[in-house]
């Protein structure tokens, strides 16, 4: 795909700069403690510029979630190892408390189809299922997961448990989230799934 030039390229660059600044501040302070003026200052721009690109702070916070995913979700063709890393990623996820609070709050709000975060979460779930299902098929090819396991169904179940366990951990009291996620993987995919 040809690269954008002119004002569109600058606009994309500015939006990325703002979403990166928002993500950094969310991680540092929590989304409720971040002002749009702080995001503008960190991105070395003005508040009117922020509102030119994002109509409300909520849209900027959704862009921060997208920024996080752009940095962390595997590219197509690089799905191998997604299952094995679920325990690691869950432990890291719950340690990023400020980010996780924003994620959970917007995920709940996005259940409303009219909420601005709805489309982000619909696309995120679809991509996450795609990544996990691709890794399940790879593990089936290696003989680590039985052929009767339906990759898309198993992916939905694994991701639902992963999200639910992270939410439970955040609400407390803490528990060994890695152990429970790995137990869930073995229960759904078989005892050799993590070998």
Rosetta constraint file for C-alpha pairs under 8 A:
AtomPair CA 3 CA 9 HARMONIC 7.91 0.50
AtomPair CA 4 CA 8 HARMONIC 6.25 0.50
AtomPair CA 4 CA 9 HARMONIC 5.00 0.50
AtomPair CA 5 CA 9 HARMONIC 5.00 0.50
AtomPair CA 5 CA 10 HARMONIC 7.75 0.50
AtomPair CA 6 CA 10 HARMONIC 6.58 0.50
AtomPair CA 7 CA 11 HARMONIC 5.98 0.50
AtomPair CA 8 CA 12 HARMONIC 6.18 0.50
AtomPair CA 9 CA 13 HARMONIC 6.14 0.50
AtomPair CA 10 CA 14 HARMONIC 6.07 0.50
AtomPair CA 11 CA 15 HARMONIC 6.16 0.50
AtomPair CA 11 CA 53 HARMONIC 7.98 0.50
AtomPair CA 12 CA 16 HARMONIC 6.20 0.50
AtomPair CA 13 CA 17 HARMONIC 6.15 0.50
AtomPair CA 14 CA 18 HARMONIC 6.19 0.50
AtomPair CA 15 CA 19 HARMONIC 6.13 0.50
AtomPair CA 15 CA 53 HARMONIC 6.53 0.50
AtomPair CA 16 CA 20 HARMONIC 6.00 0.50
AtomPair CA 16 CA 67 HARMONIC 7.57 0.50
AtomPair CA 17 CA 21 HARMONIC 6.19 0.50
AtomPair CA 17 CA 43 HARMONIC 5.90 0.50
AtomPair CA 18 CA 22 HARMONIC 6.10 0.50
AtomPair CA 18 CA 39 HARMONIC 6.73 0.50
AtomPair CA 18 CA 40 HARMONIC 7.10 0.50
AtomPair CA 18 CA 43 HARMONIC 5.68 0.50
AtomPair CA 18 CA 50 HARMONIC 7.22 0.50
AtomPair CA 18 CA 60 HARMONIC 7.70 0.50
AtomPair CA 19 CA 23 HARMONIC 6.07 0.50
AtomPair CA 19 CA 60 HARMONIC 6.34 0.50
AtomPair CA 19 CA 61 HARMONIC 7.49 0.50
AtomPair CA 19 CA 63 HARMONIC 5.34 0.50
AtomPair CA 19 CA 64 HARMONIC 4.70 0.50
AtomPair CA 19 CA 67 HARMONIC 6.25 0.50
AtomPair CA 20 CA 24 HARMONIC 6.20 0.50
AtomPair CA 20 CA 64 HARMONIC 6.36 0.50
AtomPair CA 20 CA 67 HARMONIC 6.33 0.50
AtomPair CA 21 CA 25 HARMONIC 6.25 0.50
AtomPair CA 21 CA 39 HARMONIC 5.64 0.50
AtomPair CA 21 CA 40 HARMONIC 7.94 0.50
AtomPair CA 21 CA 42 HARMONIC 5.91 0.50
AtomPair CA 21 CA 43 HARMONIC 5.77 0.50
AtomPair CA 22 CA 26 HARMONIC 6.03 0.50
AtomPair CA 22 CA 39 HARMONIC 5.57 0.50
AtomPair CA 22 CA 60 HARMONIC 7.02 0.50
AtomPair CA 22 CA 61 HARMONIC 6.72 0.50
AtomPair CA 22 CA 64 HARMONIC 5.72 0.50
AtomPair CA 23 CA 27 HARMONIC 6.16 0.50
AtomPair CA 23 CA 61 HARMONIC 7.55 0.50
AtomPair CA 23 CA 64 HARMONIC 4.70 0.50
AtomPair CA 23 CA 65 HARMONIC 7.18 0.50
AtomPair CA 23 CA 67 HARMONIC 7.18 0.50
AtomPair CA 23 CA 68 HARMONIC 7.19 0.50
AtomPair CA 23 CA 99 HARMONIC 7.94 0.50
AtomPair CA 24 CA 28 HARMONIC 6.21 0.50
AtomPair CA 25 CA 29 HARMONIC 5.73 0.50
AtomPair CA 25 CA 30 HARMONIC 7.06 0.50
AtomPair CA 25 CA 31 HARMONIC 7.57 0.50
AtomPair CA 25 CA 34 HARMONIC 6.54 0.50
AtomPair CA 25 CA 39 HARMONIC 7.29 0.50
AtomPair CA 26 CA 30 HARMONIC 4.45 0.50
AtomPair CA 26 CA 31 HARMONIC 4.79 0.50
AtomPair CA 26 CA 34 HARMONIC 6.74 0.50
AtomPair CA 26 CA 98 HARMONIC 6.24 0.50
AtomPair CA 26 CA 99 HARMONIC 6.19 0.50
AtomPair CA 26 CA 102 HARMONIC 7.94 0.50
AtomPair CA 27 CA 31 HARMONIC 7.96 0.50
AtomPair CA 27 CA 96 HARMONIC 6.98 0.50
AtomPair CA 27 CA 97 HARMONIC 7.80 0.50
AtomPair CA 27 CA 98 HARMONIC 5.30 0.50
AtomPair CA 27 CA 99 HARMONIC 5.37 0.50
AtomPair CA 28 CA 98 HARMONIC 7.29 0.50
AtomPair CA 29 CA 33 HARMONIC 5.93 0.50
AtomPair CA 29 CA 34 HARMONIC 6.67 0.50
AtomPair CA 29 CA 98 HARMONIC 6.94 0.50
AtomPair CA 30 CA 34 HARMONIC 6.71 0.50
AtomPair CA 30 CA 98 HARMONIC 4.63 0.50
AtomPair CA 30 CA 99 HARMONIC 6.96 0.50
AtomPair CA 30 CA 101 HARMONIC 7.79 0.50
AtomPair CA 30 CA 102 HARMONIC 7.55 0.50
AtomPair CA 31 CA 61 HARMONIC 7.66 0.50
AtomPair CA 31 CA 98 HARMONIC 7.07 0.50
AtomPair CA 31 CA 99 HARMONIC 7.84 0.50
AtomPair CA 31 CA 102 HARMONIC 6.27 0.50
AtomPair CA 34 CA 38 HARMONIC 6.72 0.50
AtomPair CA 34 CA 39 HARMONIC 7.52 0.50
AtomPair CA 35 CA 39 HARMONIC 6.67 0.50
AtomPair CA 36 CA 40 HARMONIC 6.20 0.50
AtomPair CA 36 CA 47 HARMONIC 6.69 0.50
AtomPair CA 36 CA 50 HARMONIC 7.62 0.50
AtomPair CA 36 CA 57 HARMONIC 6.71 0.50
AtomPair CA 37 CA 41 HARMONIC 6.14 0.50
AtomPair CA 37 CA 46 HARMONIC 7.48 0.50
AtomPair CA 37 CA 47 HARMONIC 5.74 0.50
AtomPair CA 38 CA 42 HARMONIC 6.13 0.50
AtomPair CA 39 CA 43 HARMONIC 6.13 0.50
AtomPair CA 40 CA 44 HARMONIC 5.96 0.50
AtomPair CA 40 CA 45 HARMONIC 5.04 0.50
AtomPair CA 40 CA 46 HARMONIC 5.29 0.50
AtomPair CA 40 CA 47 HARMONIC 5.58 0.50
AtomPair CA 40 CA 49 HARMONIC 7.90 0.50
AtomPair CA 40 CA 50 HARMONIC 6.41 0.50
AtomPair CA 41 CA 45 HARMONIC 5.95 0.50
AtomPair CA 41 CA 46 HARMONIC 6.92 0.50
AtomPair CA 45 CA 49 HARMONIC 6.60 0.50
AtomPair CA 45 CA 50 HARMONIC 7.61 0.50
AtomPair CA 46 CA 50 HARMONIC 6.54 0.50
AtomPair CA 47 CA 51 HARMONIC 6.32 0.50
AtomPair CA 48 CA 52 HARMONIC 6.04 0.50
AtomPair CA 49 CA 53 HARMONIC 6.53 0.50
AtomPair CA 50 CA 54 HARMONIC 5.95 0.50
AtomPair CA 51 CA 55 HARMONIC 5.14 0.50
AtomPair CA 51 CA 56 HARMONIC 6.61 0.50
AtomPair CA 54 CA 59 HARMONIC 5.76 0.50
AtomPair CA 54 CA 60 HARMONIC 5.85 0.50
AtomPair CA 55 CA 59 HARMONIC 6.69 0.50
AtomPair CA 56 CA 60 HARMONIC 6.78 0.50
AtomPair CA 57 CA 61 HARMONIC 6.28 0.50
AtomPair CA 58 CA 62 HARMONIC 6.30 0.50
AtomPair CA 59 CA 63 HARMONIC 6.28 0.50
AtomPair CA 59 CA 116 HARMONIC 7.02 0.50
AtomPair CA 59 CA 117 HARMONIC 7.79 0.50
AtomPair CA 60 CA 64 HARMONIC 6.26 0.50
AtomPair CA 61 CA 65 HARMONIC 6.45 0.50
AtomPair CA 62 CA 66 HARMONIC 6.37 0.50
AtomPair CA 62 CA 106 HARMONIC 7.90 0.50
AtomPair CA 62 CA 117 HARMONIC 6.27 0.50
AtomPair CA 62 CA 120 HARMONIC 7.51 0.50
AtomPair CA 63 CA 67 HARMONIC 6.09 0.50
AtomPair CA 64 CA 68 HARMONIC 6.29 0.50
AtomPair CA 65 CA 69 HARMONIC 6.34 0.50
AtomPair CA 65 CA 103 HARMONIC 7.13 0.50
AtomPair CA 66 CA 70 HARMONIC 6.08 0.50
AtomPair CA 66 CA 120 HARMONIC 7.64 0.50
AtomPair CA 67 CA 71 HARMONIC 6.38 0.50
AtomPair CA 68 CA 72 HARMONIC 6.21 0.50
AtomPair CA 69 CA 73 HARMONIC 5.24 0.50
AtomPair CA 74 CA 78 HARMONIC 5.92 0.50
AtomPair CA 74 CA 79 HARMONIC 6.11 0.50
AtomPair CA 74 CA 131 HARMONIC 7.45 0.50
AtomPair CA 75 CA 79 HARMONIC 7.13 0.50
AtomPair CA 76 CA 131 HARMONIC 7.70 0.50
AtomPair CA 79 CA 131 HARMONIC 5.41 0.50
AtomPair CA 79 CA 132 HARMONIC 7.21 0.50
AtomPair CA 79 CA 134 HARMONIC 6.34 0.50
AtomPair CA 79 CA 135 HARMONIC 5.69 0.50
AtomPair CA 80 CA 134 HARMONIC 7.66 0.50
AtomPair CA 80 CA 135 HARMONIC 5.26 0.50
AtomPair CA 80 CA 138 HARMONIC 7.14 0.50
AtomPair CA 81 CA 85 HARMONIC 6.22 0.50
AtomPair CA 81 CA 135 HARMONIC 6.64 0.50
AtomPair CA 82 CA 86 HARMONIC 6.43 0.50
AtomPair CA 82 CA 131 HARMONIC 7.12 0.50
AtomPair CA 82 CA 132 HARMONIC 6.14 0.50
AtomPair CA 82 CA 135 HARMONIC 6.22 0.50
AtomPair CA 83 CA 132 HARMONIC 6.51 0.50
AtomPair CA 83 CA 135 HARMONIC 6.61 0.50
AtomPair CA 83 CA 136 HARMONIC 7.47 0.50
AtomPair CA 83 CA 185 HARMONIC 7.84 0.50
AtomPair CA 83 CA 194 HARMONIC 7.60 0.50
AtomPair CA 84 CA 194 HARMONIC 5.88 0.50
AtomPair CA 85 CA 89 HARMONIC 6.04 0.50
AtomPair CA 86 CA 90 HARMONIC 6.08 0.50
AtomPair CA 86 CA 162 HARMONIC 7.83 0.50
AtomPair CA 86 CA 181 HARMONIC 7.22 0.50
AtomPair CA 86 CA 182 HARMONIC 7.82 0.50
AtomPair CA 87 CA 91 HARMONIC 6.34 0.50
AtomPair CA 87 CA 177 HARMONIC 7.27 0.50
AtomPair CA 87 CA 178 HARMONIC 4.44 0.50
AtomPair CA 87 CA 179 HARMONIC 7.47 0.50
AtomPair CA 87 CA 181 HARMONIC 5.83 0.50
AtomPair CA 87 CA 182 HARMONIC 6.30 0.50
AtomPair CA 88 CA 92 HARMONIC 6.29 0.50
AtomPair CA 88 CA 178 HARMONIC 6.86 0.50
AtomPair CA 89 CA 93 HARMONIC 5.86 0.50
AtomPair CA 90 CA 94 HARMONIC 6.25 0.50
AtomPair CA 90 CA 162 HARMONIC 7.15 0.50
AtomPair CA 90 CA 166 HARMONIC 6.65 0.50
AtomPair CA 90 CA 177 HARMONIC 7.06 0.50
AtomPair CA 90 CA 178 HARMONIC 6.86 0.50
AtomPair CA 91 CA 95 HARMONIC 6.41 0.50
AtomPair CA 91 CA 177 HARMONIC 6.68 0.50
AtomPair CA 91 CA 178 HARMONIC 6.46 0.50
AtomPair CA 92 CA 96 HARMONIC 6.43 0.50
AtomPair CA 93 CA 97 HARMONIC 7.37 0.50
AtomPair CA 93 CA 100 HARMONIC 6.56 0.50
AtomPair CA 93 CA 166 HARMONIC 7.57 0.50
AtomPair CA 94 CA 100 HARMONIC 6.55 0.50
AtomPair CA 94 CA 166 HARMONIC 6.23 0.50
AtomPair CA 94 CA 169 HARMONIC 7.22 0.50
AtomPair CA 94 CA 170 HARMONIC 6.58 0.50
AtomPair CA 96 CA 100 HARMONIC 6.03 0.50
AtomPair CA 97 CA 101 HARMONIC 6.05 0.50
AtomPair CA 97 CA 170 HARMONIC 7.69 0.50
AtomPair CA 98 CA 102 HARMONIC 6.51 0.50
AtomPair CA 99 CA 103 HARMONIC 6.17 0.50
AtomPair CA 100 CA 104 HARMONIC 6.04 0.50
AtomPair CA 101 CA 105 HARMONIC 6.04 0.50
AtomPair CA 102 CA 106 HARMONIC 6.12 0.50
AtomPair CA 103 CA 107 HARMONIC 5.90 0.50
AtomPair CA 104 CA 108 HARMONIC 6.17 0.50
AtomPair CA 104 CA 167 HARMONIC 7.43 0.50
AtomPair CA 105 CA 109 HARMONIC 6.38 0.50
AtomPair CA 106 CA 110 HARMONIC 5.88 0.50
AtomPair CA 106 CA 117 HARMONIC 6.60 0.50
AtomPair CA 107 CA 111 HARMONIC 6.91 0.50
AtomPair CA 107 CA 117 HARMONIC 7.50 0.50
AtomPair CA 107 CA 118 HARMONIC 7.99 0.50
AtomPair CA 107 CA 121 HARMONIC 6.86 0.50
AtomPair CA 109 CA 115 HARMONIC 6.71 0.50
AtomPair CA 109 CA 117 HARMONIC 7.47 0.50
AtomPair CA 109 CA 118 HARMONIC 7.93 0.50
AtomPair CA 110 CA 114 HARMONIC 7.90 0.50
AtomPair CA 110 CA 115 HARMONIC 5.46 0.50
AtomPair CA 110 CA 116 HARMONIC 7.22 0.50
AtomPair CA 110 CA 117 HARMONIC 5.11 0.50
AtomPair CA 110 CA 118 HARMONIC 4.31 0.50
AtomPair CA 110 CA 121 HARMONIC 6.97 0.50
AtomPair CA 111 CA 115 HARMONIC 7.64 0.50
AtomPair CA 111 CA 118 HARMONIC 6.57 0.50
AtomPair CA 112 CA 118 HARMONIC 6.85 0.50
AtomPair CA 113 CA 118 HARMONIC 5.68 0.50
AtomPair CA 114 CA 118 HARMONIC 6.98 0.50
AtomPair CA 116 CA 120 HARMONIC 7.98 0.50
AtomPair CA 117 CA 121 HARMONIC 6.32 0.50
AtomPair CA 118 CA 122 HARMONIC 6.15 0.50
AtomPair CA 119 CA 123 HARMONIC 6.16 0.50
AtomPair CA 120 CA 124 HARMONIC 6.04 0.50
AtomPair CA 121 CA 125 HARMONIC 5.96 0.50
AtomPair CA 122 CA 126 HARMONIC 6.26 0.50
AtomPair CA 123 CA 127 HARMONIC 6.16 0.50
AtomPair CA 124 CA 128 HARMONIC 6.03 0.50
AtomPair CA 125 CA 129 HARMONIC 6.07 0.50
AtomPair CA 126 CA 130 HARMONIC 6.19 0.50
AtomPair CA 127 CA 131 HARMONIC 6.19 0.50
AtomPair CA 128 CA 132 HARMONIC 6.21 0.50
AtomPair CA 128 CA 159 HARMONIC 7.85 0.50
AtomPair CA 129 CA 133 HARMONIC 5.85 0.50
AtomPair CA 129 CA 152 HARMONIC 6.59 0.50
AtomPair CA 129 CA 155 HARMONIC 5.42 0.50
AtomPair CA 129 CA 156 HARMONIC 6.18 0.50
AtomPair CA 129 CA 159 HARMONIC 7.52 0.50
AtomPair CA 130 CA 134 HARMONIC 6.06 0.50
AtomPair CA 130 CA 152 HARMONIC 7.51 0.50
AtomPair CA 130 CA 155 HARMONIC 7.95 0.50
AtomPair CA 131 CA 135 HARMONIC 6.43 0.50
AtomPair CA 132 CA 136 HARMONIC 6.22 0.50
AtomPair CA 132 CA 151 HARMONIC 7.89 0.50
AtomPair CA 132 CA 152 HARMONIC 7.99 0.50
AtomPair CA 132 CA 155 HARMONIC 5.46 0.50
AtomPair CA 133 CA 137 HARMONIC 6.25 0.50
AtomPair CA 133 CA 151 HARMONIC 4.71 0.50
AtomPair CA 133 CA 152 HARMONIC 5.25 0.50
AtomPair CA 133 CA 154 HARMONIC 7.42 0.50
AtomPair CA 133 CA 155 HARMONIC 5.37 0.50
AtomPair CA 134 CA 138 HARMONIC 6.33 0.50
AtomPair CA 134 CA 151 HARMONIC 7.49 0.50
AtomPair CA 135 CA 139 HARMONIC 6.19 0.50
AtomPair CA 136 CA 140 HARMONIC 6.14 0.50
AtomPair CA 136 CA 145 HARMONIC 7.18 0.50
AtomPair CA 136 CA 151 HARMONIC 5.74 0.50
AtomPair CA 136 CA 155 HARMONIC 7.85 0.50
AtomPair CA 137 CA 141 HARMONIC 6.26 0.50
AtomPair CA 137 CA 151 HARMONIC 6.39 0.50
AtomPair CA 138 CA 142 HARMONIC 6.46 0.50
AtomPair CA 139 CA 143 HARMONIC 6.26 0.50
AtomPair CA 139 CA 144 HARMONIC 5.25 0.50
AtomPair CA 139 CA 145 HARMONIC 5.63 0.50
AtomPair CA 139 CA 193 HARMONIC 7.06 0.50
AtomPair CA 140 CA 144 HARMONIC 5.69 0.50
AtomPair CA 140 CA 145 HARMONIC 4.61 0.50
AtomPair CA 140 CA 146 HARMONIC 6.11 0.50
AtomPair CA 140 CA 147 HARMONIC 6.09 0.50
AtomPair CA 144 CA 190 HARMONIC 7.71 0.50
AtomPair CA 144 CA 192 HARMONIC 5.16 0.50
AtomPair CA 144 CA 193 HARMONIC 5.13 0.50
AtomPair CA 144 CA 194 HARMONIC 7.90 0.50
AtomPair CA 144 CA 195 HARMONIC 7.36 0.50
AtomPair CA 145 CA 149 HARMONIC 7.29 0.50
AtomPair CA 145 CA 189 HARMONIC 5.61 0.50
AtomPair CA 145 CA 190 HARMONIC 6.02 0.50
AtomPair CA 145 CA 192 HARMONIC 6.76 0.50
AtomPair CA 145 CA 193 HARMONIC 5.64 0.50
AtomPair CA 146 CA 189 HARMONIC 7.25 0.50
AtomPair CA 146 CA 190 HARMONIC 7.17 0.50
AtomPair CA 149 CA 154 HARMONIC 6.97 0.50
AtomPair CA 149 CA 189 HARMONIC 6.90 0.50
AtomPair CA 150 CA 154 HARMONIC 6.01 0.50
AtomPair CA 151 CA 155 HARMONIC 5.95 0.50
AtomPair CA 152 CA 156 HARMONIC 6.29 0.50
AtomPair CA 153 CA 157 HARMONIC 6.41 0.50
AtomPair CA 154 CA 158 HARMONIC 6.06 0.50
AtomPair CA 154 CA 188 HARMONIC 6.66 0.50
AtomPair CA 154 CA 189 HARMONIC 7.41 0.50
AtomPair CA 155 CA 159 HARMONIC 6.06 0.50
AtomPair CA 156 CA 160 HARMONIC 6.03 0.50
AtomPair CA 157 CA 161 HARMONIC 6.21 0.50
AtomPair CA 158 CA 162 HARMONIC 6.07 0.50
AtomPair CA 158 CA 184 HARMONIC 7.18 0.50
AtomPair CA 158 CA 185 HARMONIC 6.67 0.50
AtomPair CA 158 CA 188 HARMONIC 7.67 0.50
AtomPair CA 159 CA 163 HARMONIC 6.09 0.50
AtomPair CA 160 CA 164 HARMONIC 6.03 0.50
AtomPair CA 161 CA 165 HARMONIC 5.89 0.50
AtomPair CA 161 CA 181 HARMONIC 7.50 0.50
AtomPair CA 161 CA 184 HARMONIC 7.64 0.50
AtomPair CA 162 CA 166 HARMONIC 6.28 0.50
AtomPair CA 162 CA 181 HARMONIC 6.46 0.50
AtomPair CA 163 CA 167 HARMONIC 6.30 0.50
AtomPair CA 164 CA 168 HARMONIC 6.20 0.50
AtomPair CA 165 CA 169 HARMONIC 6.07 0.50
AtomPair CA 165 CA 177 HARMONIC 6.88 0.50
AtomPair CA 165 CA 181 HARMONIC 7.77 0.50
AtomPair CA 166 CA 170 HARMONIC 6.24 0.50
AtomPair CA 166 CA 177 HARMONIC 7.43 0.50
AtomPair CA 167 CA 171 HARMONIC 6.33 0.50
AtomPair CA 168 CA 172 HARMONIC 6.27 0.50
AtomPair CA 169 CA 173 HARMONIC 6.45 0.50
AtomPair CA 169 CA 174 HARMONIC 5.04 0.50
AtomPair CA 169 CA 175 HARMONIC 6.51 0.50
AtomPair CA 169 CA 177 HARMONIC 7.28 0.50
AtomPair CA 170 CA 174 HARMONIC 7.11 0.50
AtomPair CA 176 CA 180 HARMONIC 6.65 0.50
AtomPair CA 177 CA 181 HARMONIC 6.13 0.50
AtomPair CA 178 CA 182 HARMONIC 6.06 0.50
AtomPair CA 179 CA 183 HARMONIC 6.05 0.50
AtomPair CA 180 CA 184 HARMONIC 6.11 0.50
AtomPair CA 181 CA 185 HARMONIC 6.23 0.50
AtomPair CA 182 CA 186 HARMONIC 6.29 0.50
AtomPair CA 182 CA 194 HARMONIC 7.88 0.50
AtomPair CA 183 CA 187 HARMONIC 6.11 0.50
AtomPair CA 184 CA 188 HARMONIC 6.18 0.50
AtomPair CA 185 CA 189 HARMONIC 5.72 0.50
AtomPair CA 185 CA 190 HARMONIC 7.36 0.50
AtomPair CA 185 CA 193 HARMONIC 7.14 0.50
AtomPair CA 185 CA 194 HARMONIC 7.88 0.50
AtomPair CA 186 CA 190 HARMONIC 4.63 0.50
AtomPair CA 186 CA 191 HARMONIC 4.80 0.50
AtomPair CA 186 CA 192 HARMONIC 7.12 0.50
AtomPair CA 186 CA 193 HARMONIC 6.09 0.50
AtomPair CA 186 CA 194 HARMONIC 7.36 0.50
AtomPair CA 187 CA 191 HARMONIC 7.11 0.50
AtomPair CA 189 CA 193 HARMONIC 5.86 0.50
